[in-house]
């Protein structure tokens, strides 16, 4: 009887080993396919983002304004206090709309 159990145990062990081997192979295949699909999705998304960004830039040019040497002292300070009511935006009121046009404006 022990030989019968031993043979049955061996057959069961071999069957379980085969099933586990198949499961590992299928799992590895699925992981590879998922990674490949993920890479394809990333490439598609990046190409769409790049195209939409390029089209957005192509539709509207990028404008940058750089202004320097702004000194609100001496005569400018006098004009702000007397004609602008002390508001330091006073010298820029006539060009406000012009300064809103660019994407980026830097004044130093």
Secondary structure, 3 states (H helix, E strand, C coil): CHHHHHHHHHHHHHHHHHHHHHHHHHHHHHHHHHHHHHHHHHHHHHHHHHHHHHHHHHHCCCCEEEECCCCCCCHHHHHHHHHCCCCCCHHHHHHHHHHHCCCEEEEC
